[in-house]
Amino acid sequence: MLDQPLTLPCGAVVPNRMCKAAMTEGLAHPNGTASEELERLYGIWSDGGSGILLSGNIQVDGDHLERPGNVIVDGKLSDDAFAALARMAVAGTRNGNHLWAQISHAGRQTQKIVNPAPKAPSAVRLRLPQSQFGEPVALTTEEIESLIDRFVSCAVTCKEAGFTGVQFHSAHGYLLSQFLSPLTNQRDDEWGGSLENRARALISIVTRARETLGADFPISVKLNSADFQKGGFDFDDSLTVAQWLSEAGVDLLEISGGTYEQPRLLNLDGVEPIEEQSLARSTLAREAYFVDFAKAMREQLSIPIMVTGGLRRREVMNHVLETGGADMIGLGRPLCVDADGPNQLLRGEDELARYEDNLSLLPGWLMWLTKFNAVRTINSFATQFWFYEQIANLGRHGKTDPNLSVFAATMAQQKAASAWMAARRG
């Protein structure tokens, strides 16, 4: 199954069922332009065998970055900036695969060092200990309309630069996800209140993008199955929004979940496993976090669905595809270290490495502290930094360092972010 092509509703053909999931790179120049490191990185990933490569966050507003080092497309690019983006696209498609631009705005999840007063649907601050995020300011109606235009304009620029598709990021608590959740969207105008109003920004972006990009250009959306927070965006909401997205012309829906306040993807507990007897329930719970949600959506949707999170074994991936759990398999962390992971699976390897099993910021004798939520979250984010640094190593040197310590990776990432921001401020 993994080697079978997939024809999308728009008519585009994906050569196999594996997608390099969107992972933040932090490798753009301080002015937001694509770098030589990004060109090298996406060339390596293209050679790795994925049918689709999803870029990390390409931001529509330079004042609302997910992290320092994001690519920024927030207006008409200079000739040099456009040429750099085009070089990244050429490298990222050199093996005959797709390269899709993930388009995003961080909203209230913008770090203080980037913007101490980020814009969001409502002025609801992140509830995190020692928060590195600023005090959000509610968007005006005019600003929301402008942001919709920015998302569409960014998609057009990426298409012109040679990207073969786009994905609008409406998950993980970023801006479009903030609009969807009643916890973060407390507006009483046409952009808040009912689910229809809360989804208005996302549906408007997809509708206008389809009209502008044409009927044959792939459009994807990354959508939370749920926020996993009481009173937040839940599965019934997600299913309804998914149906609206299908009607608006989406070609591939990626199912994910969680926010910074409830980072489901940073925990290995997953969600309840799918009810199948051919594989152990514990295996499915560990490897296929969001398959339950995807299968339930498949019963009411006709568009292809992608699941990302925890998948490592070829047997499990094929099982998910064959039983209707998904149409595409998203691969993230394994490809930070083993960039040719898809080719390994296509050659018959049974399993990709699970590096996170041996990573921790804490020494073993202090691991009991992870029973506390705050410590567990810090440890999880530090583990993320280890994977970020592997991506950076791929871009800078063309090779990774699996023996790197979590502490060293965390320090390196923080140093790089500070230097990037200092250079950006001039």
C-alpha distance (Angstrom), angle and dihedral (degrees) to the residues before:
residue distance angle dihedral
M1 . . .
L2 3.81 . .
D3 3.80 91.5 .
Q4 3.80 95.5 50.3
P5 3.82 118.6 108.0
L6 3.80 120.9 -120.7
T7 3.80 123.4 -143.1
L8 3.80 111.3 -149.7
P9 3.83 123.4 -145.1
C10 3.82 89.6 -104.3
G11 3.81 89.7 58.4
A12 3.82 97.9 -107.3
V13 3.81 114.6 134.9
V14 3.80 122.8 -138.0
P15 3.85 110.7 -154.0
N16 3.82 96.1 -138.1
R17 3.79 142.1 -0.8
M18 3.80 99.5 -99.3
C19 3.79 125.6 96.5
K20 3.78 127.0 -171.9
A21 3.80 97.3 -129.5
A22 3.79 120.9 -128.9
M23 3.80 110.3 -86.7
T24 3.77 125.1 173.4
E25 3.81 111.2 -109.5
G26 3.83 105.9 -173.5
L27 3.82 90.4 -154.8
A28 3.80 104.9 115.4
H29 3.80 120.8 115.3
P30 3.84 115.1 -96.7
N31 3.81 89.5 -101.1
G32 3.81 88.8 59.3
T33 3.80 98.0 -107.0
A34 3.79 123.3 136.4
S35 3.79 112.7 -95.1
E36 3.78 137.5 -144.8
E37 3.81 86.3 -105.8
L38 3.80 90.8 59.5
E39 3.79 90.3 47.9
R40 3.82 90.5 52.4
L41 3.82 92.7 44.0
Y42 3.78 95.9 52.0
G43 3.79 92.0 44.4
I44 3.81 88.8 56.1
W45 3.80 91.9 47.0
S46 3.81 90.8 47.4
D47 3.80 89.4 55.0
G48 3.81 88.4 49.4
G49 3.78 94.4 77.6
S50 3.82 107.5 -111.2
G51 3.79 116.0 149.1
I52 3.81 89.5 -142.1
L53 3.77 131.2 22.6
L54 3.80 115.0 -158.6
S55 3.79 114.0 -158.0
G56 3.76 123.0 -134.2
N57 3.79 118.2 -100.9
I58 3.79 112.0 -45.7
Q59 3.77 101.8 -163.3
V60 3.79 126.4 -138.4
D61 3.82 92.8 -159.4
G62 3.78 124.4 43.1
D63 3.81 90.6 -153.0
H64 3.81 92.6 58.7
L65 3.77 107.3 53.4
E66 3.78 124.4 162.3
R67 3.82 85.9 -139.3
P68 3.81 139.4 -22.1
G69 3.77 109.5 -75.0
N70 3.81 99.1 42.9
V71 3.79 119.3 142.7
I72 3.81 108.5 -112.2
V73 3.79 125.7 -149.9
D74 3.80 103.2 169.8
G75 3.78 100.9 144.2
K76 3.77 141.1 -18.6
L77 3.80 107.6 -20.6
S78 3.77 124.1 -133.2
D79 3.80 115.8 -110.4
D80 3.82 90.3 -103.2
A81 3.81 93.8 49.0
F82 3.79 92.2 48.2
A83 3.81 91.5 48.3
A84 3.81 90.3 51.7
L85 3.80 91.3 50.9
A86 3.81 89.4 48.4
R87 3.82 91.4 51.9
M88 3.81 89.2 53.1
A89 3.81 89.2 51.1
V90 3.81 93.1 49.1
A91 3.81 91.7 50.8
G92 3.79 92.4 44.6
T93 3.80 93.8 54.8
R94 3.81 100.1 38.3
N95 3.81 93.5 109.8
G96 3.81 94.2 54.8
N97 3.81 94.6 -98.9
H98 3.79 129.5 125.2
L99 3.81 123.1 -97.8
W100 3.79 114.4 -160.1
A101 3.80 124.9 -170.9
Q102 3.79 114.2 -129.9
I103 3.80 104.5 -144.5
S104 3.77 119.0 -157.2
H105 3.81 152.0 154.8
A106 3.80 119.0 -154.2
G107 3.79 97.8 -146.7
R108 3.81 111.1 -179.6
Q109 3.83 89.7 -4.7
T110 3.80 89.3 74.5
Q111 3.80 111.0 121.6
K112 3.80 118.9 -115.3
I113 3.79 91.5 -119.5
V114 3.81 87.7 61.8
N115 3.80 99.5 39.1
P116 3.84 126.9 -10.5
A117 3.83 91.8 -162.1
P118 3.82 108.0 39.1
K119 3.78 122.5 -179.1
A120 3.81 119.6 -112.6
P121 3.81 138.5 161.1
S122 3.82 89.1 -93.4
A123 3.79 136.0 4.4
V124 3.81 94.6 -99.1
R125 3.79 113.5 140.1
L126 3.79 124.6 -143.6
R127 3.80 112.1 -98.9
L128 3.78 100.3 -135.0
P129 3.83 130.4 131.2
Q130 3.81 112.3 -104.9
S131 3.77 87.8 -0.3
Q132 3.78 117.3 -149.4
F133 3.78 89.4 -160.0
G134 3.79 128.3 94.4
E135 3.77 134.6 -123.2
P136 3.83 106.8 -81.4
V137 3.78 124.2 -131.7
A138 3.81 121.1 -149.0
L139 3.80 116.2 -109.0
T140 3.79 119.7 -119.4
T141 3.80 120.4 -127.1
E142 3.80 89.6 -107.7
E143 3.80 91.2 52.4
I144 3.81 91.1 50.9
E145 3.79 91.5 52.7
S146 3.79 89.4 48.4
L147 3.80 91.0 51.0
I148 3.80 91.4 52.8
D149 3.80 88.3 54.3
R150 3.82 90.0 48.5
F151 3.81 92.8 54.2
V152 3.79 91.8 50.7
S153 3.81 93.5 43.0
C154 3.81 90.6 50.8
A155 3.82 90.0 51.4
V156 3.80 90.7 51.9
T157 3.80 92.0 49.8
C158 3.80 91.8 49.7
K159 3.80 91.3 50.0
E160 3.80 90.9 50.0
A161 3.82 89.7 49.7
G162 3.80 91.4 56.7
F163 3.80 106.0 -93.7
T164 3.80 108.2 144.5
G165 3.81 96.7 -145.2
V166 3.80 144.9 -5.5
Q167 3.78 136.7 -127.7
F168 3.80 121.9 -157.0
H169 3.81 109.5 -145.1
S170 3.79 109.3 -132.4
A171 3.80 99.4 153.9
H172 3.81 142.4 74.5
G173 3.79 94.4 47.5
Y174 3.81 98.5 -66.6
L175 3.81 120.6 141.0
L176 3.81 101.2 -75.2
S177 3.80 89.3 43.8
Q178 3.82 88.8 50.0
F179 3.80 89.2 57.0
L180 3.81 90.6 53.8
S181 3.80 98.0 51.7
P182 3.82 120.3 79.4
L183 3.80 87.8 -149.1
T184 3.80 92.8 63.5
N185 3.81 99.8 25.7
Q186 3.79 108.7 63.8
R187 3.78 96.4 154.0
D188 3.81 121.8 137.2
D189 3.82 97.4 -156.9
E190 3.82 131.8 81.2
W191 3.82 90.4 -66.5
G192 3.81 96.8 57.1
G193 3.78 144.7 38.6
S194 3.79 109.9 47.0
L195 3.79 121.2 50.9
E196 3.80 89.0 -112.7
N197 3.79 89.8 57.6
R198 3.81 93.9 43.3
A199 3.81 89.9 52.1
R200 3.80 93.8 45.7
A201 3.82 95.9 96.8
L202 3.81 94.0 49.9
I203 3.81 95.4 44.0
S204 3.81 90.9 46.2
I205 3.80 91.0 53.1
V206 3.80 93.4 49.4
T207 3.82 93.3 44.8
R208 3.80 94.1 49.3
A209 3.81 91.8 42.8
R210 3.80 91.6 53.3
E211 3.79 90.7 50.2
T212 3.81 92.0 47.9
L213 3.81 101.9 38.5
G214 3.78 96.2 44.4
A215 3.79 135.3 -118.5
D216 3.81 96.1 -77.0
F217 3.82 100.3 52.6
P218 3.84 117.0 97.9
I219 3.79 116.1 -114.1
S220 3.80 121.0 -174.2
V221 3.80 134.7 179.2
K222 3.79 128.4 -155.6
L223 3.80 106.7 -144.9
N224 3.78 133.2 -178.8
S225 3.80 114.1 -119.0
A226 3.80 82.4 -152.8
D227 3.80 140.7 -26.4
F228 3.83 90.8 -124.9
Q229 3.80 89.1 -134.1
K230 3.80 126.0 117.3
G231 3.79 109.7 -102.1
G232 3.78 93.1 11.1
F233 3.79 135.4 112.7
D234 3.82 104.6 -47.7
F235 3.78 137.0 -169.8
D236 3.81 95.4 -91.1
D237 3.81 88.7 53.5
S238 3.79 90.3 47.8
L239 3.80 93.1 51.2
T240 3.80 91.9 50.4
V241 3.83 92.3 48.9
A242 3.81 89.5 47.0
Q243 3.80 89.9 55.9
W244 3.80 90.4 50.7
L245 3.80 90.4 49.0
S246 3.79 90.5 51.7
E247 3.80 90.0 53.0
A248 3.83 89.9 48.3
G249 3.81 91.4 58.1
V250 3.82 107.6 -96.1
D251 3.82 113.8 164.4
L252 3.81 100.8 -164.0
L253 3.79 130.1 19.0
E254 3.80 117.4 -157.9
I255 3.80 113.6 -155.1
S256 3.78 117.7 -147.7
G257 3.78 136.8 139.5
G258 3.78 149.9 -152.5
T259 3.80 137.5 49.8
Y260 3.81 135.5 -127.4
E261 3.81 87.4 -85.0
Q262 3.81 91.3 51.2
P263 3.82 104.7 21.3
R264 3.79 99.8 -172.0
L265 3.79 93.1 171.9
L266 3.81 91.6 57.3
N267 3.81 92.1 59.4
L268 3.78 124.3 72.6
D269 3.80 94.0 -148.7
G270 3.79 91.2 90.2
V271 3.78 121.1 -179.5
E272 3.77 130.2 -67.1
P273 3.83 111.2 -54.1
I274 3.78 122.0 -113.2
E275 3.79 116.8 -97.1
E276 3.79 102.4 -103.9
Q277 3.78 128.9 132.4
S278 3.82 99.6 -161.5
L279 3.81 92.2 76.3
A280 3.78 129.5 36.0
R281 3.81 113.4 -91.6
S282 3.80 89.9 -131.4
T283 3.81 90.5 55.8
L284 3.79 93.0 51.3
A285 3.79 92.1 45.7
R286 3.79 90.9 52.3
E287 3.77 98.3 42.9
A288 3.79 107.8 31.6
Y289 3.79 108.0 46.0
F290 3.79 98.8 168.7
V291 3.80 103.8 27.0
D292 3.82 93.4 106.8
F293 3.78 90.3 57.9
A294 3.78 93.1 44.6
K295 3.82 92.5 50.4
A296 3.79 91.1 51.1
M297 3.80 90.0 50.0
R298 3.79 92.0 48.1
E299 3.81 88.9 62.2
Q300 3.81 89.8 64.6
L301 3.81 104.1 26.0
S302 3.78 131.9 68.8
I303 3.83 98.1 -165.5
P304 3.83 121.2 96.0
I305 3.80 117.0 -92.6
M306 3.79 129.7 -150.5
V307 3.81 126.3 -158.6
T308 3.79 124.5 -160.5
G309 3.78 129.5 -177.0
G310 3.78 134.3 84.4
L311 3.79 99.7 -6.0
R312 3.80 111.9 145.1
R313 3.82 110.7 139.7
R314 3.80 122.5 78.8
E315 3.82 90.0 -144.0
V316 3.80 91.5 57.2
M317 3.81 93.4 44.9
N318 3.80 92.2 51.4
H319 3.80 89.8 45.5
V320 3.81 91.0 53.8
L321 3.82 91.2 49.3
E322 3.80 95.5 44.2
T323 3.82 95.5 47.5
G324 3.80 94.7 48.8
G325 3.78 96.7 -105.5
A326 3.81 91.0 129.8
D327 3.79 144.8 -20.0
M328 3.81 96.7 -138.2
I329 3.80 131.7 34.7
G330 3.79 117.5 -141.5
L331 3.81 117.3 -147.9
G332 3.79 121.0 -165.8
R333 3.79 126.4 150.4
P334 3.83 97.2 30.6
L335 3.81 90.5 59.9
C336 3.80 92.0 53.8
V337 3.79 87.5 72.8
D338 3.80 106.0 16.6
A339 3.79 101.9 41.1
D340 3.82 91.3 178.8
G341 3.80 93.3 56.2
P342 3.83 94.3 123.1
N343 3.80 91.0 52.9
Q344 3.80 88.9 49.6
L345 3.80 90.5 55.7
L346 3.81 92.6 44.5
R347 3.80 88.7 53.1
G348 3.79 89.8 55.2
E349 3.80 104.5 -95.0
D350 3.80 109.9 155.9
E351 3.78 101.1 -142.7
L352 3.80 145.4 10.3
A353 3.78 119.4 -129.3
R354 3.80 118.6 -90.7
Y355 3.80 99.7 -147.1
E356 3.80 95.0 170.1
D357 3.81 91.3 70.5
N358 3.81 89.7 75.8
L359 3.79 100.2 37.3
S360 3.78 127.7 100.5
L361 3.78 137.8 142.2
L362 3.80 88.3 -142.9
P363 3.81 125.8 72.2
G364 3.76 114.1 -114.3
W365 3.79 95.4 -102.1
L366 3.82 90.3 58.0
M367 3.81 97.2 47.1
W368 3.79 90.7 101.7
L369 3.82 86.2 75.2
T370 3.81 89.2 72.3
K371 3.79 87.8 78.4
F372 3.80 84.0 81.3
N373 3.81 112.0 81.3
A374 3.80 95.6 -136.3
V375 3.80 93.2 51.3
R376 3.80 92.0 44.7
T377 3.80 91.1 51.9
I378 3.82 92.5 49.1
N379 3.80 90.7 48.2
S380 3.80 90.8 48.8
F381 3.79 93.3 51.0
A382 3.82 90.4 47.7
T383 3.79 88.4 53.9
Q384 3.80 87.5 52.3
F385 3.82 88.7 55.3
W386 3.81 88.9 57.9
F387 3.80 89.8 58.4
Y388 3.82 91.1 43.8
E389 3.79 89.6 55.1
Q390 3.81 91.2 50.2
I391 3.81 88.8 54.4
A392 3.81 89.3 49.0
N393 3.81 90.3 50.6
L394 3.80 90.7 51.9
G395 3.79 90.7 51.7
R396 3.79 96.3 44.3
H397 3.78 102.0 37.2
G398 3.80 107.7 9.6
K399 3.80 92.3 -118.3
T400 3.80 139.2 75.4
D401 3.81 134.8 -131.1
P402 3.82 109.6 -135.0
N403 3.83 90.3 177.5
L404 3.80 93.4 60.8
S405 3.81 113.3 122.7
V406 3.80 120.7 -121.1
F407 3.81 89.9 -123.9
A408 3.81 93.1 52.7
A409 3.80 91.0 47.0
T410 3.81 91.6 49.7
M411 3.80 92.2 50.4
A412 3.81 91.8 46.5
Q413 3.79 92.3 50.6
Q414 3.79 93.7 47.8
K415 3.80 91.6 47.9
A416 3.81 91.5 49.5
A417 3.81 92.0 49.0
S418 3.82 92.5 50.5
A419 3.80 92.1 47.9
W420 3.81 91.6 47.9
M421 3.81 92.5 51.4
A422 3.80 91.7 46.5
A423 3.79 90.6 52.2
R424 3.80 91.5 46.1
R425 3.81 91.5 53.9
G426 3.79 89.2 49.9
